[in-house]
Amino acid sequence: MEPISIEGTPKTPTVKFDSSQGLIEIKGRSNPENSIEFYKPLVNWLEEYAKDPGDKTIVNIQLEHFNTSSSKCILEVFKKLEAIYKAKHEIIINWHYDEDDEDMLEAGENYKFITGIPFKMIEIE
């Protein structure tokens, strides 16, 4: 599978999806003009990856902020990861959040609850 590498902008996150490393990263701010358009290739990539995932998939999420439409798209990403997890593949989700950002901590807790995948909550000082 071809990796996805997207350089972040003030409105969109940096994205790195690499099947050969079993690595999925989304970092930065997510306020794209059209969230569905931005996240669709990522969701499609995960659908393909789910057909033959690595033994272990490491997911690093480090978002400073995301808008409401992004939150729905991010949930779609987690739903694809949930399918991989339920198929008995190891998934490690590292949810990074600033120590004083209660909203981002709560968002991670909500995604964890919805998907049932264990999340490692990592506080950034």
C-alpha positions, -999 to 999 in steps of 0.1 A, spaced: 0 0 0 12 35 -7 17 56 24 -2 88 29 19 118 39 2 152 42 20 183 54 -1 202 80 -14 237 74 -30 262 99 -63 245 91 -54 209 84 -34 184 104 -1 167 95 -10 131 85 13 101 81 -2 67 74 24 40 67 13 4 64 49 -10 62 55 5 97 20 -1 110 20 36 119 -9 61 117 -4 97 129 -26 128 129 -12 159 145 -20 196 146 -52 215 140 -82 201 121 -105 229 108 -106 221 70 -130 239 48 -145 205 39 -137 179 65 -153 150 46 -132 158 15 -100 160 37 -107 127 56 -122 106 28 -88 94 15 -77 85 50 -109 65 57 -105 48 23 -68 40 30 -79 24 64 -105 3 46 -77 -11 24 -54 -15 53 -80 -34 73 -79 -62 46 -43 -70 56 -33 -50 87 1 -53 103 6 -75 134 7 -43 154 -7 -9 145 4 22 164 -19 52 162 -6 86 174 -32 114 177 -20 148 188 -46 174 180 -45 209 193 -81 216 181 -107 202 158 -141 215 147 -174 197 148 -173 183 113 -138 170 118 -149 152 150 -174 132 130 -147 123 104 -122 114 131 -148 91 145 -150 74 111 -112 69 113 -117 53 147 -145 31 134 -122 17 108 -96 10 135 -123 -6 156 -130 -31 129 -92 -40 128 -92 -43 166 -123 -65 167 -106 -88 141 -81 -95 169 -52 -73 156 -32 -53 181 -38 -16 180 -22 9 203 -38 43 203 -18 71 219 -40 101 225 -18 131 233 -33 162 249 -20 194 265 -21 191 303 -44 221 306 -67 210 277 -96 193 295 -117 193 262 -91 173 243 -88 148 271 -125 144 272 -127 140 234 -102 111 236 -121 95 265 -153 98 243 -137 81 213 -123 54 236 -158 48 250 -175 48 216 -150 24 200 -141 1 229 -104 3 218 -80 9 247 -65 43 245 -33 55 262 -39 90 274 -6 109 272 -4 143 289 19 168 272 34 194 296 
